[in-house]
Amino acid sequence: MSRLRVTPAHGQGRDRLYVSLRDGTTVAWYDKDSGRVSVLSGAGREEVLSALAPYLTGEVTVGPPRVPTPADLDRLSLHPDDDLAPNRPGEALHAELDAVRAAGSDWSSGSSGSSGSSSSHGSLLWRRWRRWRQDPRQDPRQAELLAQETIGDRLDRLEDAGWRVLHSIPLPGAARIDHLAIGPAGVLAVRTLPARKRRVGVADPLVRVGRAAPVPHLRWARRAAERASRALAADVRPVLAVAEPARLDALPMPPDVRILRDTEIPALASLGGVLKPADIESLYATARDRHSWLRV
């Protein structure tokens, strides 16, 4: 029986297999995306490859771990509370909806919402929670969250093409950038628009979804890109990503805002010519630091 064991790990846009001794000491890892097996000093190369053999696909390179770049070192020095990379798409909405569920749980157990003792605000929250409990889809935040998850998933898949993606970046004043994508085609500040099975009409700067009143989404998208440009000291292009529209009418197309259906996001992988890999990593290291966004 081999003295090595193989354990999968997922996170930070990476898919890896770690090889460790029985006592848990890591001796090597296989990065599936790059096709590289990194073997630590003192580990047996052939034994590591033998343990990984059932999992290796295609050609792989084998060698010591690469020397970290300055961007790698910057990321390693970040305090977990200041690192935005772990944020999920719609992170803020997750927190809001979790709070609604928690408050509703308290009310349903009898700790709040009883006759006469609730404030008018508490009564309003109680009614909203009751409606949400009967049909969670009635809460517009649920549709917004689903849209952000749809767009976020599409953007995350660009990482194989050399992109770096962050989600739900907090800005001063309670504003947020839904997604920030940094890749060979440049830096994109992406605003999500939920439009499941509804018609979307664009008349710059207004956007109408279905029969709802027009909303200045393009103005907000431009504003988010401007703030991101100041934070990163780089050119940032605004993008409006429309999730699952039945129809999208945007003629004439705004010259400065890219409007994409969710199904068109994968096409970004074929674009390039703006940023080199080192530039992408440097901008990503800056963008994932919460402090970079405090004064924009």
C-alpha positions, 0 to 999 in steps of 0.5 A: 500500500502506498504511503501517500494519499491524494485529496481533492481541493477546490477554491479561489478558481483552482482545481487541485489534487494534494498528495500527502503523507499519512500524517497529513504532510503535503509533499506535492500537488497537481494543478489540473488547470495548468497541467503541472505537478509541483513536487516539494524538496525531499519528496519522491518524484516517481512515488508522487506520480504513481499516486497521481497516475489515476487522476492525470489527464493529458500531458503534464509538467513536473518540477518544484513549485514555481517562485511566487510573483510579487502579486502572489506575495501581496495576496498571501499578505492580505488579512482574511477580512480584507480579501475580497476573493472569497466573495460569492456572486451576490454576497451582499444579497446572500447576507440580506436574505439570510437575515430575513430568514433568521428574523423570520425564524425568531418571529415564528418561535414567538420571540417577536411579532406578537400582538401590540408589542411590535413596532410598525417597522417590525410588523412590516418585516413580519408581513414581508417574511410571511409573504416570503415564507409562502413564496420566496420568489416574491422577494425581488432580491431572490431574482437578483441573486439568481441573476448574479449567480448566473452571470458570476458563474459564466464569468468564473469560467473565463479563468481558464482563458487567463481572466481573474474575477471578483464578485460583490465588491463593496464601495463607500456609500453602500454601493457595490460592483456586482462583478469585476473581470480582469483579463487579456481584453482589459478590466470590466465592471459588470452590472447584472440585470435580471430579466428572466423571460422578459423583454429588455429595451435600452434607450440610453441611459434608461433600461426597461425590463418587461412592463416595469418603469425604465431605470438608469442602469447604464448611468449606474454601470458607467459610475461603477466603472469610473470608481473602479478606474480610480481604485485601480488606476487603470482603464475600466470599461462598463458592462451591462450583463442581462440574465436570460432575457426573452428579447434584448433591444439595444439599438443604437448600442451605447458606444461606451457600455458593452451590453451582453446577454449571459450567453454571450459572456463566454465569447470574451475568452477569445478577446485579448491584446490589452493586458499581459498576464503580469498586468492581470495578476498585478491588477487582481492583487490590488482589486482583491484588497478591500482597502483599495476601494475605501476612497472611491 
